[in-house]
């Protein structure tokens, strides 16, 4: 089990400038240079061109992360690890891009753009070379504790019963091919008593 915790988009934006520029239209202002990650409250009359440049810089950084992830996947596929390796990519939080006059983590208010996180799971390849759950998108709610339960299940699979890990109290992540319903409500607690409530249909922020 290898666990890598990166700072993701909260580390310096050091992607090649060409990746930023490719997202700008010819009539757009040039994206900003430099690696500083924006963390600030925006005034109501913020310059939209400045915000557009930040979005282009953000897009270039995301593209760089995507290219590096692709390199990792190619490395796994070219080795024997492809048949018995499961890869999970989890985002700890989102990144505000001007919604609600916020850029980055200026105050950690629990708006939707901050709490909606990404979870991608890539299963091991079967003997026939296929992944049954490849390219399946699932919009059900899941809890971070379900990932812990899934890791226990994955590591214990195939071990003798006396060597398997003890089950944890939460249920594992639902399979992408299993359409059982997920949780009906998830509560997210933030700083200074702020709480968000997520259901499959709506999200409520309580400052």
N, C-alpha and C positions, 0 to 999 in steps of 0.2 A: 504494500500500500504506500503510494507516494502522494503526499498532500502539498501542493504549492499554493501559497497565499501571496498574491501580488497586490500592488496598490492600484493596478488598472488605470483608469482615467483620472485618478487622483495623484498620480506621479507626474513629473514634467512631461509636457507634450513634445516629445523629441522626434516624432515621425518626420521623414523627409518632406521638405516644403512642397515638393512636386505633388505629393498626395493631397495636400490642402488645395493647391491651385486647381487641380483637376475637377474639383467639385464646384468651382465658381464659373458662372456664365461670363461670356465676353464683356457684357455691360456691367457686371458686378465690380465693386471695389476689390483690390487685391487683398487676400487674406493677411492677417497680421503675422509678423515674424516673431521669433522668440519661443521659449518653452514654458513660460509661466502659465499655470493653470488658473483660470479666472474663478475667484470666489468673492462675490460682491452683491449687494443689493442695488438694483437699478432704479433710477428715478423714473417717474411716469413719462417724462419726455426724452427717454433714452434714444440715442441715434440708432435707427434701424439698420443702417449700414454697418455700424460697429458690431451689433448683435449678429448680423449675417456673417461677418468675418469670423466671429467666434464659432459659429455653427460649421463653417467650412474647415476650420482648424480641428474641431471635434471630429468631423467626418473623416479627415485624414488620419487622425489618431486611431479611430475605430478600424479603418481599413488596414492600418499597420498591424494592429492586434489580430485582425482576421488573417492576414498573410502569414503571421508567425504561427497562428494556430494551425493553418493549413500545412505548414512545414512540419509541425509536430505530427499531424495525422499521416502525412506521407511517410515519415520516419517509422511510425508504428506499422503502417501497411507493408512496408518493405522488409519487415523483420518477422520473426516467428511470433512476436508479441501480438500480432493482429488477431490471432485465434483465441486468445485468452485474456485480453485486456479490455477493460471497460473505462471509458473516459467520461468524466462529469465536469462541466463548466458551469459555475454558479456565480451570479453577481450578488454582492452583498447589499448594494443599493443602486439607485439610479443616479442620473446627473441632470440637474436643472439647467435648461438652456434658454432662460429668459422668461419662462412661464412664471406668473405671479411675481414679476420683477426680481427674480433671483437667478444668479449664475453660480453653479457649483454648490459648495457647502458653506454658504454664508451664515445660515442660522439653523440648518437641519430641520426646518419645518416639514411636517409629514404630509406634503402634498403628493398627489398620485405619481408625478414624474420621479419622485425620490424613492417611493416604496415599491413601485412595480419593478420586480427583479426578474432576471433571465435565468432559466435553468435548462441546460442542454445535456442529454445523456446519450452516449454512443455505445451501444452494446458490442460484445465480442462478435467476431465473424464466425459463421457456421462452417462446417466442413465443405459445403457447396460454394462457399465464398460470399454468401448473402447475409444481410442483417435484416431480420424480419421487421424491426421497428424503425428502419431508416426513413428519414424525411416525413415522419409522422408528427404533426403539430397538435398539441394538447392544451386547452385553455382552462383545465380544471385547477382549482386552488390546491396548493400543497404547502406543508409546513416544513421549515428547515429541519425539525427533529425527525421527519420522515427520511431524510437523507442518511442520518446516522443509522436508523434501523435498516435501511437498504444496504449500507456498507457491511453491517454485520451479516446480513443474509448472503451477500455476494461472496464475502471472504469464507463463510462457513460452508458454502455449497460444495458438496462432494467430499467433505471431511467425514471421518467416522463420527458416530454420534457422541462418543466420549471426548472428542476433540473439538466439537463445534462450539462456537461462542454461545453464551446465554442470550436468549432473546431479549430485546429491549421493550420498554413499556409502550412505545408508539408503533403504529403500523408503518410498513415500508412504503416507498413511493409507488403509486399505481403504475402498472405497465402501460406503455403507450397503446398497446393492443387491447387492453382491458378497459371497457367503458363504464366501470362502476363509478358512481358519483363520488366527488371529493367532499371536503368539509363545506358546510353551509356558511360558516362565519369564521373569519380570522381577525384577531385583535392585534394591533401593532403598537407597542408602547415606545414613545420617543423621549426626548429630553424635556425637563421642566413640566412633567405631567401631561404632555400632549399625547393623544391617542388617536389612532386611525382604525376604522372598522371596514373590513373588506368582505363582500359577498360575491357570488358569481355575477350578480346583476349591478351592483353599485359599490361606491366607496365613500365613506364619510370621515371627514377630518374634524376632530374636536380639539380646538386649541386649549 
